[in-house]
Amino acid sequence: MIELVITDLSNDNEYELPFLSIQISEELNTGKDCRCSLDFYAVEAICSKYGSNTLFVLTSGIRRVTVLKNKLPIFLGVITDFNISEDNSGGKKIDLYAVGLFNLLSKRRTNAKRVFTQVDAGTIAWTLIDESQLSDPPYSDLGITQGLITPSVNRDRTFRFANLKDEITQMSNKNLYNGFDFEIDNLGKFNVFYPTKGSNRANLVLDEQNILNWGVHKPLIMNLTNKVYVLGTGYNDDILYRMRESSNTYKQTFKLLEEVLSARDIITTDTLDDKGDKWLQDYQSPILGLSINVLDGDIDILNYEVGDSMRVKILNVGIDDEFRRLYKRIIKIDTNGQIIVGLDLR
């Protein structure tokens, strides 16, 4: 059973609303978002029972969105956009857009200067969130709490009016070799995983028995790099930079392929090296990407998350019972509660 619940955070009033469709997108080290389509007249009828109306319930202040499957949350966020449209027959549809709590951190900044010296990277990330939530109480509290902070790598960082979402992402495995994976889960907890999030789900198999359709993508020479220059702080002859390169085996296959990365706020060579090494890890060799659609229930969305690895068997492209890691998941729910799940694996 799928439920859509809207909560008025000023008084904790909850409204369970019928929906036409829901789409939830979640990506490793990126965050979550959600789009809901609703029938205007059905929503207005429910709001009127509470002596209110659709515009007030959905738009008059910060509104939390919770999507639940079998009473367990599969999305937690806040409404960011609201649209009503009318078709030729007079039907009215509401489109709600919501972002997960991590994406809200794009609207938060550090102080004029915040310095960390040899502090664990995950601790830096949580400290930025915690200090922001305590900066202007009660208005600054987003309801994010500390979860699991797995010790990772000590780093030096200096922030000046920095965007919290961007800075946390920059310290993660999305940007750095030897970074960390992170999430704000569906209970509002900020978790850091090192070296990576997830596990091998040996009991979850994607094959011809449950795959609706699939596609593969393999980026080749114009998407590859085997030597990279990472530019840090400074200018002209005083610029700090590092060169990182792959082994000659990669160059022999596709010839020399160079790239320049800009990290102009970085003052430590270790971080420049990690940024360059991460780029090579992702782009020194073609990586086969898989896009697979499955029906929920064959493999229940409550039993796996982004970061987990699943067994895949698609013999047409030479994949015979191999573990592939899940990087992105799109959950599409129709008005009857049927769920189709799009999986991006590598």
C-alpha positions as CSV (number, residue, x, y, z in Angstrom):
1,M,0.0,0.0,0.0
2,I,1.3,3.4,-1.0
3,E,0.4,6.6,1.0
4,L,1.1,10.2,0.3
5,V,1.1,12.4,3.5
6,I,1.6,16.2,3.6
7,T,2.5,17.7,7.0
8,D,2.1,21.4,7.9
9,L,5.3,21.8,10.0
10,S,3.9,24.9,11.8
11,N,1.3,22.7,13.7
12,D,2.1,19.1,12.6
13,N,-1.3,18.7,11.0
14,E,-1.2,15.8,8.5
15,Y,-3.2,15.3,5.3
16,E,-3.2,12.0,3.5
17,L,-4.0,12.7,-0.1
18,P,-5.0,10.6,-3.1
19,F,-2.6,10.7,-6.0
20,L,-2.6,10.1,-9.8
21,S,1.1,9.2,-9.9
22,I,4.3,9.6,-7.9
23,Q,7.9,9.5,-9.2
24,I,10.8,9.3,-6.8
25,S,14.4,9.7,-8.0
26,E,17.4,8.9,-5.8
27,E,21.1,8.9,-6.7
28,L,24.1,7.9,-4.7
29,N,25.8,10.9,-3.1
30,T,23.4,13.3,-4.8
31,G,20.1,13.3,-2.9
32,K,16.5,12.6,-3.7
33,D,13.5,14.4,-5.3
34,C,9.9,13.6,-5.9
35,R,7.1,14.6,-8.3
36,C,3.4,14.0,-7.4
37,S,0.4,14.4,-9.7
38,L,-2.9,14.9,-8.0
39,D,-6.5,15.4,-9.0
40,F,-7.4,18.9,-7.9
41,Y,-11.1,18.2,-7.1
42,A,-10.2,15.1,-5.0
43,V,-7.6,17.1,-3.0
44,E,-10.0,20.1,-2.6
45,A,-12.7,17.8,-1.2
46,I,-10.3,16.5,1.5
47,C,-9.0,20.0,2.4
48,S,-12.6,21.3,2.8
49,K,-13.3,18.6,5.4
50,Y,-10.6,20.3,7.5
51,G,-12.1,23.7,6.9
52,S,-9.3,24.6,4.6
53,N,-8.4,24.7,0.9
54,T,-5.8,23.3,-1.5
55,L,-3.7,26.4,-1.8
56,F,-3.4,26.8,2.0
57,V,-2.7,23.2,2.7
58,L,0.0,22.8,0.1
59,T,1.6,26.2,-0.3
60,S,1.1,28.6,2.6
61,G,4.4,27.5,4.4
62,I,6.9,24.8,4.5
63,R,5.2,21.5,3.9
64,R,6.8,18.1,4.5
65,V,6.1,15.3,2.0
66,T,6.3,11.7,3.1
67,V,5.7,8.8,0.7
68,L,5.2,5.4,2.5
69,K,5.0,1.8,1.3
70,N,3.4,-0.5,3.8
71,K,3.8,2.2,6.5
72,L,7.6,2.5,5.8
73,P,8.9,5.8,4.4
74,I,10.4,5.6,0.9
75,F,10.7,9.4,0.5
76,L,11.0,12.3,2.9
77,G,11.3,15.9,1.8
78,V,9.6,19.3,1.4
79,I,7.5,20.9,-1.4
80,T,9.4,23.3,-3.6
81,D,7.0,23.9,-6.5
82,F,3.3,23.8,-7.0
83,N,1.4,23.9,-10.3
84,I,-2.3,23.6,-11.3
85,S,-3.4,23.0,-14.9
86,E,-6.8,22.6,-16.5
87,D,-7.4,20.4,-19.6
88,N,-10.0,20.9,-22.4
89,S,-12.7,19.0,-20.5
90,G,-12.4,21.0,-17.3
91,G,-10.3,18.5,-15.3
92,K,-7.7,20.1,-13.1
93,K,-4.4,18.5,-12.1
94,I,-1.9,19.5,-9.4
95,D,1.8,18.9,-9.9
96,L,3.8,18.9,-6.7
97,Y,7.6,18.9,-6.8
98,A,9.6,18.1,-3.7
99,V,13.3,17.7,-2.7
100,G,14.9,15.5,-0.1
101,L,16.4,17.1,2.9
102,F,20.0,17.0,1.5
103,N,19.0,19.2,-1.4
104,L,17.7,21.8,1.0
105,L,21.3,22.3,2.1
106,S,21.9,24.2,-1.2
107,K,20.1,27.1,0.6
108,R,22.5,27.1,3.6
109,R,25.9,28.7,3.9
110,T,28.8,28.5,6.2
111,N,30.1,31.5,8.2
112,A,32.5,34.0,6.8
113,K,35.3,31.7,7.7
114,R,35.2,28.2,9.1
115,V,38.5,26.3,9.4
116,F,39.0,22.6,10.0
117,T,42.5,21.2,10.5
118,Q,43.1,17.4,10.2
119,V,39.5,16.6,11.1
120,D,37.7,13.5,9.9
121,A,35.9,14.3,6.6
122,G,32.6,12.8,7.8
123,T,32.8,14.8,11.0
124,I,33.4,17.9,9.0
125,A,30.2,17.2,6.9
126,W,28.0,16.6,10.0
127,T,29.5,19.7,11.8
128,L,28.6,21.9,8.9
129,I,25.0,20.6,9.0
130,D,24.8,20.8,12.8
131,E,26.2,24.3,13.0
132,S,23.8,25.5,10.3
133,Q,20.8,24.1,12.1
134,L,21.8,25.8,15.3
135,S,22.7,29.1,13.7
136,D,19.3,30.8,13.9
137,P,16.9,28.8,16.1
138,P,14.2,27.8,15.7
139,Y,14.1,28.8,12.1
140,S,17.3,27.1,11.1
141,D,16.4,23.6,12.3
142,L,15.6,21.4,9.3
143,G,15.0,18.3,11.4
144,I,18.2,16.5,10.3
145,T,19.7,14.4,13.0
146,Q,23.1,12.7,13.3
147,G,23.1,9.0,12.3
148,L,26.1,6.8,11.6
149,I,29.3,8.7,11.0
150,T,31.9,6.1,9.9
151,P,35.5,7.4,10.4
152,S,37.1,8.0,7.1
153,V,40.1,10.4,6.2
154,N,41.3,13.5,8.0
155,R,41.3,16.6,5.9
156,D,42.0,20.3,6.0
157,R,39.2,22.6,4.9
158,T,38.6,26.3,5.0
159,F,35.1,27.5,4.1
160,R,33.9,31.0,3.4
161,F,30.2,31.5,2.8
162,A,30.3,28.0,1.3
163,N,27.2,26.1,0.0
164,L,26.7,23.2,2.3
165,K,25.3,20.8,-0.3
166,D,28.2,21.5,-2.7
167,E,30.9,21.2,0.0
168,I,29.6,17.9,1.4
169,T,29.4,16.5,-2.1
170,Q,32.9,17.7,-2.9
171,M,34.3,15.6,0.0
172,S,32.4,12.4,-1.1
173,N,33.2,9.6,-3.4
174,K,31.4,11.5,-6.1
175,N,34.4,13.8,-6.3
176,L,37.3,12.3,-4.5
177,Y,39.2,9.1,-4.4
178,N,39.2,7.9,-0.8
179,G,36.2,10.0,-0.1
180,F,33.0,8.7,1.6
181,D,29.4,7.8,0.6
182,F,26.6,9.6,2.4
183,E,22.8,10.0,2.7
184,I,20.1,11.7,4.6
185,D,17.8,8.7,5.0
186,N,14.0,8.6,5.1
187,L,14.0,9.2,8.8
188,G,16.0,12.4,8.5
189,K,19.3,10.9,9.7
190,F,22.6,12.0,8.1
191,N,24.8,9.0,7.6
192,V,28.4,8.7,6.4
193,F,29.8,5.4,5.0
194,Y,33.4,4.6,4.5
195,P,34.8,3.4,2.2
196,T,31.5,2.9,0.5
197,K,27.8,2.4,1.2
198,G,26.0,-0.8,0.5
199,S,26.6,-4.6,0.3
200,N,26.3,-7.4,-2.1
201,R,22.7,-8.6,-2.2
202,A,23.3,-12.2,-3.3
203,N,19.6,-13.0,-3.0
204,L,18.5,-10.3,-5.5
205,V,18.9,-11.4,-9.1
206,L,18.0,-9.4,-12.2
207,D,17.4,-11.7,-15.2
208,E,14.9,-12.5,-17.9
209,Q,12.4,-13.6,-15.2
210,N,11.9,-10.1,-13.8
211,I,13.5,-7.6,-16.2
212,L,10.8,-5.7,-18.2
213,N,13.4,-4.1,-20.5
214,W,17.0,-3.0,-20.5
215,G,19.6,-0.9,-22.2
216,V,23.4,-0.6,-22.1
217,H,25.7,2.3,-22.7
218,K,29.5,2.2,-23.0
219,P,31.3,5.6,-23.4
220,L,34.4,5.4,-25.5
221,I,37.4,7.6,-26.5
222,M,35.9,11.1,-26.2
223,N,34.7,10.3,-22.7
224,L,38.0,8.9,-21.5
225,T,41.0,10.3,-19.7
226,N,44.3,8.7,-18.8
227,K,46.3,11.8,-17.7
228,V,44.8,14.6,-15.7
229,Y,46.1,18.0,-14.4
230,V,44.3,19.2,-11.3
231,L,44.6,23.0,-10.7
232,G,44.5,24.2,-7.1
233,T,45.0,27.6,-5.5
234,G,47.2,30.4,-7.0
235,Y,47.7,32.0,-10.4
236,N,50.1,31.9,-13.3
237,D,53.6,30.7,-12.2
238,D,52.4,30.3,-8.6
239,I,49.5,28.0,-9.3
240,L,49.4,24.8,-7.2
241,Y,48.7,21.8,-9.4
242,R,49.1,18.0,-9.5
243,M,49.4,15.7,-12.5
244,R,48.0,12.2,-12.1
245,E,48.1,9.5,-14.8
246,S,47.0,6.0,-15.5
247,S,49.3,3.1,-16.2
248,N,50.6,2.7,-19.7
249,T,48.2,-0.2,-20.2
250,Y,45.3,2.3,-20.5
251,K,47.3,4.5,-22.8
252,Q,48.2,1.6,-25.1
253,T,44.5,0.8,-25.6
254,F,43.2,4.3,-26.4
255,K,46.4,6.5,-26.8
256,L,47.1,9.5,-24.6
257,L,43.9,11.3,-23.5
258,E,44.4,14.4,-21.3
259,E,42.1,16.5,-19.2
260,V,42.4,19.6,-16.9
261,L,40.3,19.8,-13.7
262,S,39.7,23.0,-11.7
263,A,39.8,23.0,-7.9
264,R,40.9,26.5,-7.3
265,D,39.9,26.6,-3.7
266,I,42.0,23.6,-2.7
267,I,45.3,24.3,-1.0
268,T,46.5,20.8,-0.1
269,T,48.2,18.4,-2.6
270,D,46.6,15.3,-1.0
271,T,43.1,16.6,-2.0
272,L,44.2,17.5,-5.5
273,D,45.7,14.0,-5.8
274,D,42.4,12.4,-4.6
275,K,40.4,14.5,-7.1
276,G,42.6,13.5,-10.0
277,D,42.7,9.8,-8.9
278,K,38.9,9.8,-8.7
279,W,38.6,11.2,-12.2
280,L,41.0,8.5,-13.5
281,Q,39.1,5.8,-11.7
282,D,35.9,6.9,-13.4
283,Y,37.2,7.7,-16.9
284,Q,40.5,5.8,-17.6
285,S,38.6,2.9,-19.1
286,P,35.1,2.4,-20.6
287,I,32.6,1.3,-18.0
288,L,29.5,-0.5,-19.2
289,G,26.4,1.2,-17.8
290,L,23.1,-0.7,-17.4
291,S,19.6,0.7,-17.4
292,I,17.0,-1.8,-16.2
293,N,13.3,-1.6,-15.5
294,V,11.6,-4.1,-13.2
295,L,8.3,-4.4,-11.5
296,D,8.4,-3.8,-7.7
297,G,7.4,-7.0,-5.9
298,D,9.6,-9.2,-8.0
299,I,12.4,-7.4,-6.2
300,D,10.9,-5.3,-3.4
301,I,12.2,-1.7,-3.1
302,L,12.2,-2.1,0.7
303,N,14.9,-4.8,0.4
304,Y,17.7,-2.8,-1.3
305,E,19.0,0.8,-1.7
306,V,21.3,2.8,-3.9
307,G,24.9,1.7,-3.1
308,D,23.9,-2.0,-3.0
309,S,25.2,-4.5,-5.6
310,M,22.8,-6.9,-7.3
311,R,23.3,-10.0,-9.4
312,V,22.6,-9.4,-13.1
313,K,22.2,-11.9,-15.9
314,I,21.9,-10.5,-19.4
315,L,23.6,-13.0,-21.7
316,N,23.1,-10.8,-24.8
317,V,25.8,-8.4,-23.6
318,G,28.0,-11.0,-21.9
319,I,26.8,-10.4,-18.3
320,D,26.4,-13.8,-16.7
321,D,25.4,-13.6,-13.0
322,E,27.7,-10.7,-12.2
323,F,27.4,-8.2,-9.3
324,R,26.6,-4.7,-10.5
325,R,26.3,-1.7,-8.2
326,L,23.2,0.4,-8.1
327,Y,23.9,4.2,-8.5
328,K,20.5,5.5,-9.3
329,R,16.9,4.4,-8.7
330,I,13.7,5.9,-10.2
331,I,10.5,4.7,-8.6
332,K,7.3,5.3,-10.6
333,I,3.9,4.7,-8.9
334,D,0.6,4.9,-10.6
335,T,-2.8,5.6,-9.1
336,N,-3.4,1.9,-8.5
337,G,-0.2,1.6,-6.5
338,Q,1.6,-0.4,-9.2
339,I,5.4,0.4,-9.1
340,I,7.9,0.2,-11.9
341,V,11.5,0.8,-10.9
342,G,14.2,2.1,-13.1
343,L,17.7,1.0,-12.1
344,D,21.1,2.4,-13.2
345,L,23.9,0.1,-12.5
346,R,27.6,-0.1,-13.3
